[in-house]
Amino acid sequence: MKKPNLLFFGIDSLRSDFMSLHGYHRLTTPHIDAYLKEDALVFDHCISPSIPTTPGYASMLTGMDCFGTNVVALRHKGDIAPGVKTLAEVLRENGYDTTCIGFTGNPSARGFDQYINYEGWSATQDGYAHKAENMNQAAIPELERLAGQDKPFFLFMRHMDPHSPYLPPEPFHKMFYQKDGFDPDNTSLQPVYDFKPFRDYFVTWFPQGCTDKDFIVALYEAAVTYMDTCIQGILEKLDALGLAEDTIVVFTSDHGETLYDHDCYFDHHGLYECTLTVPLAFKYPGKLRSKRLADACELKDLMPTLLDLMGIKTDIAFDGRNLMKCVRGKDFAAASEHYITECTWMRKHGWRTPEWKLIVALEPDFHYKPEIELYNLVKDPQELVNVAEQNPDIVACLRARMDAHIACRTAETGRPNPMDTNLDWHGKGCGPFTSSDQAYEMLHIGDPEAARRLQANKGQ
């Protein structure tokens, strides 16, 4: 019996709380919403605990945590940890034809048979970035090719629409904004323009003279909706090829996005909820009963869950859990606490429980934030009030639990915590920053091409 195909939407920078699928007040993902109404599992609380792209995808595509992959930094040097197999490698061993679109050259994308690039960054002469249309131009012909093979296939697509620059084309561009984005009395974007490390990048794609931060947030919303519309074309092609009943479709993301949150403007750094919380959904027509699950899960749970759904057995000792056990009502240990890390533009780690979030800076950051941050996620879900000084006992308790987890995982892997060894995470060759002033002056991103090179680990 032929194994099921796998169509994988590994979307970059998609916040689940900005999807109408998860209750967002604007209809941003109508096609995905409708598609997942039947024969689908939707997880309402999925965490991407290691920010940003490289560790996020590493966990997603290996079933391992950051200790297991040894990957925590955007600019990760070298390969994933020895002995770790990627999803593409496992599926290839099981007779799959595997293709990756839009994720060439990153260690987390190892193991595919074919790699296809598309323009997922820059705007065209009309001033808009036709990212999802470009994806369709690459993905639909490849889907047709894969459909003609005797093998089952794994098609992985890294959509880039929610990743800056947010420049969706018309008619999406201003669909969620019809105010005056250039009002001189609106100064909400001034702090963004004043932020030296990123301002040169922002002015390359912000509408010239824009003053309203809500306009940029609305561009993100519109980019998600534009992508959702184009994704419908891929789903229609899957159906037209007669493959829908024999294909598992996955939607997820490597991390969320900080829009105007916590002074981490229009990027994905900071260990706040907006960056950690991502979508996760599976559809398998006729094989899954529709269900929404509220319990927390992580990206590392994705691969063992998928292999179960696909009927593929392996002897890999995953760090992640098979979520199908929960779906089937079997004994299943809840994941209520999470070790969280960031190595994007800051080097920090922390510990998250249902009630508390502890963030500890491992070196000074360019936002001049305090070394210790503590948030009560129940009373302060927006994480606006740092209560570390008022709760030293809770800080100590959470820190002890984090340290115990680190000690356990480093003993199990036989390697030090990668957060302690990635000291050139920023690529500047100077070791850890000794002051926020140093970080502020040395970190810089200039244009979308510089961002593209960073994603490909080629420096600036």
N, C-alpha and C positions, 0 to 999 in steps of 0.2 A: 504493500500500500504506500502510495506516494505521500511523503511528509508535507505538511502545510507550508506555503510560502510565507515570507515575513516582509511586510511593508512597514518601514520604520521612519516615523517623522521625529527626528532628533533636533528639535527647534532650538535655536540659540537665543538666550536672553528673554524667555517668555515667562512673565509673571502669571501664576495661576489666578491671582486675585484680580487681574485685568481681563479675565475671560468671562463672558456671560455664562459659559458652562459652569463656572463656580460662583455665580451670583453677582457678577459685576453689573452695575446699574445701566451700562450701555451695551447694546447688542453687538458685541465685538466679534463673536465666533459663532454666528448662526448656523453655518454649514457643519462645523464640527459638532455643535450641540445636537443638531438633528441626526447626524450620522451615529452618534453614540447613544441614542435613545433605545436602541434594541441590540440585544446580543453583546452587551459591553459591560466591562467593569470600569468604574471611575473611582479613583482614589482621591478623596478630598483634602488629604493632608500629606503630601509627599515632600520630603526634605532633600535638598541637595547640600550636604553638609560641608563639602570642600569646594570653595570658590577659588578660581573661576573656571574657564573653559576646559583647559587640559585635564585637571583633576576631576571635574564634573563628568566629562565624557569617559575618562578612564574608569571611574566607578560604574557608570552606566553600562559600559561595554565589557566589563570583566566580572562583575558581581562581587568586587572587593572594595574594602574601605581604603582610606589613604595610606594606612600602614601596610596593607596588602599590596597595593600598587606601587608604593613608595613615591607617589606623585602628589604634590600639593601646589606647585607653582605654575603659573601661566607659561613662563619661559623655562619649562622643565628641560633639563639637559639629559640626554641619553634616552634609554628605553624604559618601558614599564618594568617592574621588578622581575628578576629571573624566575622562570617557571610558571608565570601567570599567562593563561590563555585568554584571548579575546573571544567575544561572541562570534566574530567572523571566522576565526580559526576553528572553533568547535563546529560551526555549521559547515564549513568547507570539508572537514573530516567526515561529516555525515552526508556528503554528496550534494551540498548546496553550491549554486552559482552565486557569488557574492559581489555586489557593486556598492561603492561608496561615492556619493555625490556631494561635493563641496567641502571636503575635509581631508585634503591631501597634505602630507608632510608632517602632520602632528603625530607624536608617538601613540596617542590614544586611538588613532584610526588604523592601527596596524592590522594586517591580516586579510584584507580584501583581495579578490581576484582582479577587479577593475576599479580604477579611480577616474572620476569625471569631474572636471572643474566647471564652474559657471561664475558669472559676474554677480557676486553677492555683496558688493561694497559700494561702488561708486555710482554717482548719478550720470545720466546721459546728457546730451546737449539740451534736452527739454528741462533740465534741472531736477528731474525726479529719478529715483533709484527703482528700476523695474526688477527687483530681486526675485520675487516669486514667479513672475513671468519667465525670467531667465531659468529658474529652476524647472519650470514645466517644460521648457524647450529642451532641457537635458534629460529630465526624468521620464517624460512620456515616451520618447523613442526608445529609451533603455528598458522601460517596462514592456514595450512591444517586443523588443529583442529577447528579453528574459522569458516572456510568455511562449516564445517559439522553441525554447530549449526543452529537452527531456528531463532536466533536473529541476527540483524545487529551487526557489531563489530567495535571496535576502537582499533587499534594496534599502539602503540607508540613505536618508536625505537630511542634510543639515541646512534647514531654512535659516536665513539671516535677517528677515524683515524686522523682528523686534530688536535687533542689535543696531546700535547707532552706526551710521547716520539714519535717522528716521525720515525718509523722504518718499513716502508712498505716492504714486501717480494719481492724477485725476481719474475718476471723480471722488476718490477716497481722501485726497490730500486735506481738504478742510471739512470733511463730513461731520466732524465732531467739534468744530470751532467756527463760529460766525461772528465773533466780536472783533474789536480793533486790536490786533496783535502788535500794533506799532504806536500805541498811545504813549506820548512822552511822559505822561503823569504816572504811568505804570513802571515801577522800578524793580519788579520782582526778578528780572534776569540780571540785574546789575551784579549781584554776588557771583553769578556764574561767569560773567565777563571779567570779573576781577580775579578769578581763580587762575593764576598764572600757569600751572601745569597743564591745564586742558583748554584754556581759552583760544589758543591758536587753532586747535582742532574744531572747536565749536563754531567759530566764525566761518569755517569752510563750508558748513552746511546749514547753520541757522539762517532763516530768511533775513536778508540784510536789513538792519534797523529794528528787528523784532525786540520788543521790550517785555512781553508777557510770557512768563514761564508756563502758563496754562496752554498756550499755543504749542509749545514743544511737547508737553504731556499729551495733548490731543493728536499730535503727529504720531506718537507711539501707539495710541489707541487705533488710529487709522491704519498704521502699518500692520497691526495684528489683523484687522478686518480685511485689508487687501490680501494678505497672505491666506486667510481663511477662505476667501473667494477663489483664489487660485488653487488651493488644495482640493477644492471640490472638483476641479478638472482632473486631477490625478485619481480621485476616487471614482469619478465617472468612467475614466479609462479602464480602471481595474474591473469595473462591472461590465463594460463593453467587451472586454477580452474574455469574459466568462470565468474570471478568476476570483470573484468576490467570496464565494462559498468556501474556497480552498486557501484563503489567505488570512493570516493574523495581521491586524493593523495596530500599531502602537503610536501613541502621542506622548511625548515628554519633552523636557528641556534640561539643559546642563546647569542652569541657574536662573534666577530672576533678574530684576533690574532696579537700580536706584534711579528714580526719575528726578524728583526734587526733594528726596528724602534724606534727612540726616547730613546735609551738606555734601553728599556724595553724588554730584550732579550727573545724570544721564549716562550712567555707566553701570558696572556690576562689581562694586567692591563695598566693603562693610558687611559685617556679619549680622545684619538686621533681617527681619522677617521678609521684607520685600525682595531680598536677594536669595534667601534660603528656600522659599516655598515655590514649588514648580508643579506643573500638571503631570499626571500619569493616568493613562487609560489604555485598555486593551479591547479590541473588538474581534470576535471570531464567530461569524454567522452560523447559527445552528448548534454551536458548541458551548456557548456561554449564556447564562441567564443574566439579564440586566440587573446590576446591583451597584449601589454607591457605598463605599466603605469609608468610615470616618477615622479609623485608627491610623496613627502615624506610621509612615514607611519611609524608606530612603531609596536613592537611586541604585544602591548596591543590591537591592532586592529584585531589580528588574530582570537580570539575566537568569537566575535560578527559576524565577516564575515563568519566564518565556520558555525555557527548556522543558519545564513540566507541561505547559500547554502544547508544545510541539511534539511531545512524546519522545524526547531525546534524553537518554540516560548518560550520566557522566560521573566520574569518580572525583571531580573537583570538590574540594572542601571550601565552599563559598563563605565569605564573610556575610553576605546578604542572605535573606530568608526567602523561602518559597511562599509567596503570598497566596497561592492557591490552597494552601492548608487552611488559612483563615477563611477563604471563600467557601471551602467545603465543610467548615465547622469543626475541623480537627484541632487538637491541642496546638496552641500557637502562642509563643511568648511575645507579648506586646513590646514595642520599641518606644519607650516613654522618655528616654534620655539620649542625647546626641552629643558627640564630640564634633565641634565645628572648627573649620580652619579657613584662613584666607591668605593667599600669597599672590595678589594682583598688583595693587599699588600700595598695599600695606601688608605687614607680616603680623598676623594676630591669630589667636585661637581662643576657644572658649567651651563652655558647657551649657547645654540647653535642656531644661525640664519643662513639663507642661505649665509650670508656674513661673519659672525664673530663667533668665538669660544672663550668663556671665561672659564678658569679653575681656581678654587679657592681651595687651600689646606686647609683643616680643621685641619691638624697637619703636622709636618715636615715629609718628606718622605725619604725613603732609597736611592733614586736616587739624593738627594740633589738638587731638582728642586726648582725654585723660588715659592713663595707663590701664586703669580698671574701670569697666562699665558694668553696671548691674541694672536689669530691668525686670519689673514685675509684669509678666505677660498677661496676667489676668486683669489687674487693675489698670495697666498701661499698655494695651496691645499695640499702640503705635510707637512704643519705645521712645517716649519723649523726655522722660525724667530719669536721670541716672541716680540711683539710690544706693550706690556702693558705700559711700561714707556713712550713711545712716544704718547700714546693715553689715557690719564687719563679720559677724558670725555666719551670715548666709554666704558671704564671699568666701570665707574660709572653708565652709562645708562644701560648696560647689567646686572650689579649687582642689580640695582633697579628693573628691570623686573623679575629677578630670585627671589628676595626677595618677590615681590608682588605675584608671582606664589606660592611660599612656603606658604605665609600667607593665600592665598585663599584655597589651598588644605588642610592645617592643620585645618582650620576652617570647611571645608566640612566634614573631617573625624573625627574631634574631638580628634585627636591624634597629638603629636608633630612630627616634621620631623624625620623619622627614622635615618637619617644621624646624628642627634644630640643625639640619644639615644643608638646607637650601639657603645659604647665607648670601649668595649672589642672585637671589630671586629677581631682583630688579634689573640685572644685566649691566650694572654700572661698574662692576669690578672693584668696588671700594669696601665690600663687606657690609655688615649691618650699619644702618644710619645711626649716628650718635645724637642727632637732634632733629626736631621737626623742621627747623630752618634748612638744614642740609637736605632733607627729603624734598622739601618744597622747591628748592632751587635746582635739584638734580633731576627730578622726575618731570617728564614732558612728553606730550604727544602732539604732533603737528597737523596731521591730515589723515584722511581715510586710508591712504596708501601706507602710512606709518602704522596704523592700526592693523592693517592686513599683514604686514611683516611681523608684528608682534604675535599675532595668532599663529603664524607659521614658524615661530621660534627663530626668526631670522634677524632679530634686533631691530633697531630704529635707523 
